[in-house]
Amino acid sequence: MAEGLRRLLALGVLALAACSNETPVNMKDPASVAGKFVAAYNVRDLARMLPLADQVNLDAVKEALTHGPGSEPYNSIFDPEMAALMAREGGKVTGPRYERRDAIVSVGKSEQGDIYTIELGEREDGEWLIEAFSMMPETDFLELPDKPPSKR
């Protein structure tokens, strides 16, 4: 009986994966990680954001999940200005550009022309995680190299 239940559950998981039109995230591609993060952010899906964040951001997302919508931790993640800016772009991710070892992707543009960016760090296993968010002038973003520095 337990074996039959395991098979049924496995088939259910496969069916869900087949029905899902969502492509898996490529954790070795910073643009893929940022794109999945923005997609989850735009629908306020904190659970989908968890595996994409470094430890500092992971703790913030967990706290927002614990306290829920309307709480200070939740509102700090879904700042209305940033949420509107990212939603307006419809999930568009531009980049990556590189600053030292970090990958920087643009996920939105303010009315003043500044770029809202996500900074990602590469772990030793080659996977990228979200580390920080910031605003920068578009010219500064465009001046960043589009190739990472060579590894030594």
trRosetta pair geometry for C-beta under 8 A, 3 or more apart (Angstrom, degrees):
i j d omega theta_ij theta_ji phi_ij phi_ji
1 4 5.7 -55 -151 35 32 112
1 5 6.5 31 152 -18 65 105
2 5 5.6 -53 -149 36 34 113
2 6 6.4 39 151 -22 66 103
3 6 5.6 -51 -149 34 32 114
3 7 6.5 33 152 -18 64 104
4 7 5.7 -52 -149 35 32 111
4 8 6.3 34 152 -20 65 106
5 8 5.6 -53 -147 36 32 113
5 9 6.3 33 154 -18 65 105
6 9 5.8 -55 -148 38 30 110
6 10 6.3 31 153 -19 65 106
7 10 5.6 -54 -146 37 31 112
7 11 6.3 32 154 -19 65 105
8 11 5.8 -54 -148 37 29 111
8 12 6.4 34 151 -22 62 106
9 12 5.5 -53 -150 34 33 115
9 13 6.5 34 153 -19 65 102
10 13 5.7 -52 -150 34 32 111
10 14 6.4 31 152 -16 65 106
11 14 5.6 -55 -147 39 33 111
11 15 6.2 35 153 -21 66 106
12 15 5.7 -53 -145 35 30 112
12 16 6.4 31 155 -18 64 104
13 16 5.8 -53 -149 36 31 111
13 17 6.4 29 153 -17 64 106
14 17 5.7 -56 -148 38 32 111
14 18 6.2 31 154 -19 66 107
15 18 5.7 -55 -145 38 31 111
15 19 6.2 25 157 -15 66 109
16 19 5.9 -60 -144 40 29 106
16 20 6.2 34 156 -29 64 106
17 20 5.7 -51 -146 27 30 114
25 32 5.4 141 -161 147 68 102
25 33 6.0 79 -178 -97 121 52
25 35 7.9 176 -121 72 91 89
25 36 4.2 -32 -94 -39 120 159
25 51 7.9 161 53 99 145 116
25 52 7.0 -97 -173 -89 170 106
26 29 4.2 32 100 21 116 113
26 32 4.0 44 49 82 88 172
26 33 7.6 -96 79 -45 56 71
27 32 7.5 -97 -59 93 21 118
27 33 6.1 68 -128 -79 49 109
27 127 4.0 -6 143 -140 113 103
27 128 6.4 -177 177 38 61 66
28 126 5.1 7 -122 137 100 103
28 127 6.0 -68 -76 -98 59 54
28 128 7.0 113 -137 -4 19 91
29 32 3.9 65 86 7 110 115
29 33 6.8 171 88 -12 58 82
29 128 7.2 -96 83 19 18 131
30 33 5.6 -53 -146 37 36 112
30 34 6.2 34 156 -17 69 107
30 95 7.6 -53 105 118 114 103
30 96 4.6 34 84 -54 128 147
30 103 3.6 -50 -136 104 176 160
30 105 6.4 -176 135 -38 102 118
30 120 4.5 172 -141 67 109 150
30 122 7.7 -73 -68 -72 110 90
30 128 4.3 -131 -91 -177 74 173
31 34 5.7 -54 -143 41 31 110
31 35 6.1 36 154 -23 65 108
31 93 5.5 146 -160 123 82 129
31 95 6.3 -177 -91 90 99 68
31 96 5.6 -134 -56 -30 87 86
31 103 7.9 -108 -44 161 62 137
31 105 5.9 143 -106 -103 66 139
32 35 5.7 -53 -144 35 28 113
32 36 6.5 26 157 -16 63 105
33 36 6.1 -58 -151 37 28 107
33 37 6.3 29 151 -21 63 109
33 52 5.5 154 -169 -146 89 101
33 120 6.1 109 84 -120 135 147
33 128 4.9 -144 3 90 155 106
33 129 7.0 -123 -174 -101 151 26
33 130 6.8 -164 145 -47 113 80
34 37 5.5 -55 -148 36 32 115
34 38 6.3 31 155 -19 67 105
34 93 5.0 136 107 -138 112 139
34 95 7.7 22 45 69 163 110
34 96 7.7 141 -2 -77 142 97
34 105 4.3 -167 42 58 180 154
34 107 6.5 -139 170 -71 113 116
34 118 4.9 158 -128 73 111 140
34 120 6.5 -106 -58 -45 100 130
34 130 7.2 122 -96 -88 67 97
35 38 5.9 -54 -146 36 30 108
35 39 6.4 31 154 -19 64 106
35 91 6.7 63 -155 175 76 94
35 93 4.6 -105 -78 -1 81 146
36 39 5.6 -52 -147 36 32 113
36 40 6.4 29 155 -15 65 106
36 48 7.2 -129 166 160 94 106
36 52 6.0 -169 94 -87 109 143
37 40 5.9 -59 -151 40 29 108
37 41 6.0 33 151 -23 66 110
37 49 6.0 71 -138 -127 75 81
37 52 4.7 -166 -79 132 98 154
37 53 7.7 112 -117 -62 122 79
37 118 6.7 139 83 -142 145 163
37 130 5.6 101 -101 -59 159 140
38 41 5.4 -51 -141 37 32 116
38 42 6.2 34 159 -24 65 105
38 86 6.0 -152 -148 -168 96 118
38 89 8.0 -58 -171 88 139 117
38 91 5.0 143 119 -134 117 65
38 93 6.2 -173 7 -66 148 105
38 107 5.3 -166 -92 -147 133 127
38 118 7.7 -126 -58 -27 97 147
39 42 6.0 -54 -147 32 26 110
39 43 7.1 -1 160 5 59 106
39 48 7.7 -72 97 129 90 143
39 91 5.4 42 -80 -127 72 127
40 43 6.5 -76 -154 49 30 91
40 45 4.4 -99 -157 70 80 100
40 46 7.6 132 160 -76 112 13
40 48 3.7 -156 -115 94 128 115
40 49 4.7 -178 116 -60 140 77
40 52 7.4 170 27 15 145 144
41 44 7.4 24 -174 -79 33 35
41 45 7.9 -83 -47 42 18 70
41 49 6.6 82 -66 -88 72 124
41 78 7.7 169 -166 -98 83 82
41 83 7.6 -149 158 -117 98 74
41 86 6.1 -31 112 133 128 158
42 83 8.0 139 -115 -158 51 76
42 86 6.1 -138 -80 126 89 107
42 87 5.5 134 -134 -97 97 74
42 90 8.0 61 -124 -146 159 29
42 91 6.1 -74 -14 -70 153 91
44 69 7.6 31 177 -90 142 110
44 78 6.4 10 -111 -91 98 144
45 48 4.2 27 121 20 118 115
45 49 6.7 151 99 -21 67 88
46 49 5.4 -59 -152 33 39 116
46 50 7.0 61 151 -45 67 88
46 61 5.4 164 -165 -170 96 92
46 64 5.7 -158 -118 99 145 112
46 65 4.8 -171 118 -76 144 92
46 77 7.5 66 -103 113 104 166
47 50 5.9 -28 -161 -5 36 118
47 65 7.0 95 -67 -111 69 132
48 51 7.9 -57 -172 28 38 92
48 52 7.8 21 143 -5 62 120
49 52 5.7 -81 -163 44 47 112
49 53 6.1 37 154 -28 84 116
49 61 5.2 -153 102 -131 116 144
50 53 6.5 -73 -152 27 25 107
50 58 6.3 68 -154 -136 67 84
50 61 5.6 -170 -90 114 65 141
50 62 7.3 76 -115 -67 106 77
50 65 7.9 5 -71 -40 114 146
52 129 6.6 156 170 -140 41 66
52 130 5.4 45 137 -6 87 112
53 56 7.9 -114 163 72 103 56
53 57 3.6 -122 -168 100 120 112
53 58 4.5 167 98 -64 109 66
53 60 7.8 -118 173 51 155 94
53 61 5.7 152 21 -8 160 137
53 129 6.2 63 168 -177 13 99
53 130 4.8 -42 -109 60 60 107
54 57 5.5 79 52 25 69 100
54 58 6.5 -119 104 -15 28 98
54 121 6.4 35 -74 42 138 118
54 129 4.3 120 -66 123 73 127
54 130 6.3 -135 -5 80 80 51
54 131 4.9 33 0 -97 142 67
55 58 5.3 -53 -137 34 28 119
55 59 6.5 32 162 -22 63 100
56 59 6.1 -55 -159 29 27 109
56 60 6.9 22 147 -13 61 106
56 131 7.5 58 46 -152 117 61
57 60 5.4 -53 -150 37 41 113
57 61 6.2 40 152 -20 71 103
57 130 5.6 -59 62 101 167 102
57 131 7.1 -156 -14 -131 125 21
58 61 5.8 -55 -146 37 30 109
58 62 6.3 32 153 -20 64 106
59 62 5.7 -53 -146 36 30 113
59 63 6.4 32 154 -20 64 105
60 63 5.7 -54 -149 35 31 112
60 64 6.4 31 152 -18 64 105
60 73 6.6 -173 -165 -161 67 98
60 76 7.2 -100 -165 96 117 120
60 77 6.4 147 144 -74 110 106
61 64 5.6 -53 -149 37 33 112
61 65 6.4 37 150 -21 65 104
61 77 6.8 91 -98 -101 64 149
62 65 5.6 -53 -150 35 32 114
62 66 6.4 34 152 -21 65 105
63 66 5.6 -52 -149 34 32 114
63 67 6.3 9 161 -1 67 111
63 73 4.1 -127 121 -146 103 157
64 67 6.3 -66 -138 49 27 95
64 68 7.7 133 169 -51 55 11
64 71 7.0 176 -135 74 57 114
64 73 4.3 -147 -79 129 63 99
64 74 4.3 122 -152 -86 93 58
64 76 7.5 -133 -82 54 113 87
64 77 5.1 -17 -82 -1 160 139
65 68 7.5 24 -177 -71 25 52
66 73 7.6 23 57 68 90 154
67 71 3.4 -130 138 109 119 177
67 72 7.4 -33 130 44 160 63
67 73 5.0 113 39 40 137 117
67 74 6.1 -138 90 -25 100 100
68 71 5.7 98 66 -9 56 117
68 74 6.2 -31 122 -52 24 146
69 74 5.4 -162 -110 160 30 161
70 74 6.5 28 35 67 29 138
70 75 7.1 11 -162 -48 16 106
71 74 4.6 92 56 10 81 105
71 75 6.8 -155 90 -4 39 90
72 75 5.7 -59 -139 43 30 108
72 76 6.1 35 160 -27 65 105
73 76 5.8 -52 -147 30 29 112
73 77 7.0 24 155 -13 60 103
74 77 6.1 -62 -161 36 32 106
74 78 6.3 -14 160 22 70 110
75 78 6.2 -72 -131 63 32 82
75 79 7.1 75 164 -85 63 49
76 79 6.8 4 -161 -59 30 89
78 82 7.7 -153 -162 76 32 102
78 83 5.1 38 -169 -69 76 131
79 82 4.3 61 73 20 104 109
79 83 6.4 180 79 -15 47 88
80 83 5.6 -56 -137 38 27 112
80 84 6.2 26 163 -19 64 107
81 84 6.0 -57 -150 36 26 108
81 85 6.4 26 153 -19 62 109
82 85 5.5 -54 -145 37 33 113
82 86 6.2 26 159 -13 67 107
82 108 7.8 146 -157 54 62 155
82 116 6.6 146 -135 -144 85 149
82 133 7.5 41 -142 159 145 146
83 86 6.1 -58 -145 41 27 105
83 87 6.1 25 157 -17 64 112
84 87 5.8 -57 -141 40 28 109
84 88 6.1 36 157 -28 63 107
85 88 5.8 -53 -150 28 26 115
85 89 7.0 20 154 -13 59 105
85 108 4.1 101 149 157 96 150
85 109 7.5 -165 -165 59 103 27
85 110 6.2 -31 -119 -90 132 64
85 116 5.5 102 130 -14 140 152
86 89 5.9 -59 -156 36 34 108
86 91 7.9 52 170 -78 84 41
86 107 5.7 0 -118 139 93 109
86 108 5.0 -96 -85 -50 50 139
86 116 7.0 -97 -68 94 81 148
87 90 7.3 38 176 -72 41 42
88 108 6.7 88 62 -139 96 111
89 92 4.5 -110 166 38 99 99
89 107 6.4 159 75 163 158 55
89 108 4.5 -132 -23 -100 138 76
89 109 7.2 118 -81 13 116 74
92 107 7.3 153 85 -149 59 48
92 108 7.9 121 66 -79 91 54
93 105 5.2 0 -171 170 97 131
93 106 7.2 146 -161 75 46 54
93 107 5.7 -12 -106 -98 71 77
94 105 6.5 152 72 -168 44 75
94 106 4.1 -14 60 58 103 107
94 107 7.8 -163 23 -68 73 34
95 103 7.1 140 142 173 120 89
95 104 6.1 -108 -157 100 160 58
95 105 3.8 -158 60 -116 127 62
95 106 5.6 128 -23 8 113 75
95 141 7.8 -90 -77 -178 121 107
95 146 7.6 -151 -146 -127 63 82
96 103 3.9 -23 -163 -170 152 104
96 104 6.2 124 -161 58 84 39
96 105 5.0 -62 -97 -70 72 85
96 120 7.4 -77 -112 39 139 119
96 146 7.5 138 96 -150 54 62
97 103 7.5 133 67 -162 35 58
97 104 4.8 -34 68 67 87 99
97 105 7.6 155 18 -84 71 39
97 141 6.1 154 22 -175 156 68
97 142 7.7 -133 -88 -107 152 18
97 144 3.5 88 158 95 126 122
97 145 6.6 135 -165 73 79 35
97 146 5.8 -55 -110 -94 67 56
98 101 7.7 -32 -167 -148 105 13
98 102 6.9 155 -153 82 62 48
98 103 5.9 -36 -98 -104 74 54
98 104 6.9 172 -92 14 19 86
98 144 6.2 171 54 165 38 106
98 145 5.3 -37 54 77 97 90
98 146 7.3 123 4 -140 91 10
98 147 6.8 -61 13 95 136 27
98 148 4.7 162 -101 -103 157 55
98 149 6.6 -166 138 -17 140 72
99 102 5.2 -18 67 65 83 100
99 104 5.6 44 0 -24 107 126
99 119 7.8 -53 48 -127 119 109
99 144 5.7 -61 -62 -132 85 124
100 149 7.1 -42 -169 0 31 136
101 121 7.2 47 112 -141 99 74
101 122 6.4 -107 162 32 100 106
101 148 7.3 43 -141 -161 49 108
101 149 6.8 -74 -85 42 59 113
102 119 5.2 -4 175 -169 133 99
102 120 6.5 148 -165 70 77 44
102 121 5.7 -42 -110 -88 84 66
102 131 7.0 -93 -130 44 119 141
103 119 7.4 146 78 -159 49 49
103 120 4.5 -18 62 61 99 103
103 121 7.9 -169 22 -73 79 20
103 122 7.2 84 -12 -45 106 96
103 128 6.2 -21 30 -137 135 141
103 148 7.1 -48 -81 -85 89 108
104 117 5.1 -3 -172 -174 96 135
104 118 7.5 158 -153 78 50 44
104 119 5.6 -19 -101 -102 75 70
104 120 7.7 -171 -76 20 30 75
104 141 6.9 -139 125 -134 128 85
104 144 6.1 -6 52 126 131 174
105 117 6.4 150 76 -153 39 78
105 118 5.2 -13 60 56 93 92
105 120 7.2 29 -1 -6 104 114
106 109 7.4 24 177 -62 120 81
106 115 4.6 -60 -126 -170 112 121
106 116 7.1 101 -158 68 66 50
106 117 5.6 -48 -96 -96 51 78
106 141 5.8 61 -68 -171 118 153
107 116 5.6 -65 67 98 81 95
107 117 6.8 131 12 -121 84 27
107 118 5.6 48 -17 -14 129 105
108 115 7.3 144 84 -161 47 53
108 116 4.0 2 64 42 98 120
109 113 6.6 -16 -177 -142 105 32
109 114 7.1 161 -156 81 60 37
109 115 5.8 -30 -102 -103 72 58
109 116 7.1 -139 -69 8 22 82
109 138 7.0 21 -126 -80 110 117
110 113 6.7 -40 72 29 80 20
110 114 4.5 11 29 53 121 87
110 115 7.8 -119 4 -58 83 15
110 116 6.7 108 -44 -40 87 95
110 135 6.8 18 -23 -139 133 125
113 137 7.4 20 116 -146 95 69
113 138 5.7 -79 163 -8 87 122
114 135 4.7 33 149 180 133 107
114 136 6.5 159 -164 77 92 20
114 137 5.9 -64 -115 -94 75 40
114 138 6.9 -155 -131 -35 25 74
115 135 6.9 152 76 -156 44 58
115 136 5.5 -25 60 66 95 75
115 137 7.3 37 12 134 91 13
115 138 5.0 116 -36 -92 108 64
115 141 4.7 -7 43 -29 159 152
116 133 7.2 -1 -178 -175 89 97
116 134 7.8 175 -153 94 51 31
116 135 5.7 -31 -98 -98 59 74
117 133 7.0 166 87 -155 53 51
117 134 5.4 -16 60 64 99 75
117 135 7.2 154 14 -102 83 22
117 136 6.0 1 -3 16 131 108
117 141 6.7 -177 -73 -104 129 120
118 130 5.9 -52 -175 -131 114 99
118 132 7.6 157 -160 86 47 46
118 133 5.8 -22 -104 -102 61 73
119 130 7.6 98 76 -160 51 57
119 131 5.0 -62 104 67 95 98
119 132 4.1 3 47 58 122 90
119 133 7.2 -146 13 -69 84 25
119 134 6.7 32 -25 10 114 107
120 128 4.4 34 161 177 129 112
120 129 6.3 159 -154 76 84 28
120 130 5.8 -49 -99 -95 79 39
120 131 6.1 140 -126 5 24 93
121 128 6.9 160 79 -149 30 68
121 129 6.0 -23 60 60 80 82
121 131 4.5 67 -11 -46 106 138
122 126 6.6 -19 -171 -143 107 31
122 127 7.3 153 -152 80 63 29
122 128 5.4 -37 -95 -93 65 75
123 126 7.1 -41 74 28 74 20
123 127 5.1 -4 40 62 115 80
123 128 7.5 -161 4 -84 80 24
123 129 6.6 54 -36 -4 107 110
136 140 4.7 -101 163 79 113 129
136 141 5.5 133 93 -53 117 90
137 140 4.6 94 64 1 86 103
137 141 7.3 -155 95 -5 47 84
138 141 5.6 -54 -152 36 38 113
138 142 6.2 31 154 -16 70 109
139 142 5.8 -57 -144 41 31 109
139 143 6.3 33 156 -23 64 108
140 143 5.8 -58 -148 34 29 112
140 144 7.2 43 151 -35 60 94
141 144 6.0 -45 -165 9 36 114
145 148 7.9 152 104 -84 113 16
145 149 7.8 95 71 -61 147 68
